[in-house]
Every structure is written in structure tokens, then in C-alpha cells.
Amino acid sequence: MVAMIKVLLAIHKYPPDKQPEATERVIAQAELLADTWATEAA
């Protein structure tokens, strides 16, 4: 998942110096939404 996030950030020309923070933020958001996504799929 981290690799996919990095690729997407690079494709959209996100500043390289801010990519680590953005990657952590996306992962944190996905963790928060994981329970909701899991219950919707069931």
C-alpha cells in the first residue's frame, strides 16, 4: 500500500519533501475507515 501511495503522489507531482508525511496521513485515514469499509462489504 505504501508503494501505491508513493506512486500516486509522484504521478500527481506532490512535493518529494512532503511525501513521507502524506504517506503516513493516507495510511492513518485508511486505518480509520477500514472498519466502515469492512462492514459495507459484508
C-alpha positions as CSV (number, residue, x, y, z in Angstrom):
1,M,0.0,0.0,0.0
2,V,2.9,2.4,0.8
3,A,4.3,1.8,-2.7
4,M,1.0,2.6,-4.3
5,I,0.7,5.8,-2.3
6,K,4.2,6.9,-3.3
7,V,3.5,6.2,-7.0
8,L,0.2,8.2,-6.9
9,L,2.0,11.1,-5.2
10,A,4.7,11.1,-7.8
11,I,2.2,10.9,-10.6
12,H,0.4,13.9,-9.3
13,K,3.7,15.8,-8.7
14,Y,3.3,16.0,-4.9
15,P,6.4,17.7,-3.4
16,P,9.0,15.0,-2.7
17,D,10.0,16.6,0.7
18,K,6.4,16.3,1.9
19,Q,5.7,12.7,0.7
20,P,6.6,10.9,3.9
21,E,4.0,13.0,5.9
22,A,1.4,12.5,3.2
23,T,2.0,8.7,3.1
24,E,1.6,8.5,6.9
25,R,-1.6,10.6,6.7
26,V,-3.1,8.4,4.0
27,I,-2.4,5.2,5.9
28,A,-3.8,6.7,9.1
29,Q,-7.0,7.7,7.2
30,A,-7.3,4.2,5.7
31,E,-7.0,2.6,9.2
32,L,-9.8,4.8,10.5
33,L,-12.0,3.9,7.5
34,A,-11.1,0.2,7.4
35,D,-13.9,-0.8,9.8
36,T,-16.5,1.1,7.9
37,W,-15.3,-0.4,4.6
38,A,-15.4,-3.9,6.1
39,T,-19.0,-3.6,7.3
40,E,-20.2,-2.1,4.0
41,A,-18.7,-5.0,2.0
42,A,-20.4,-7.6,4.2
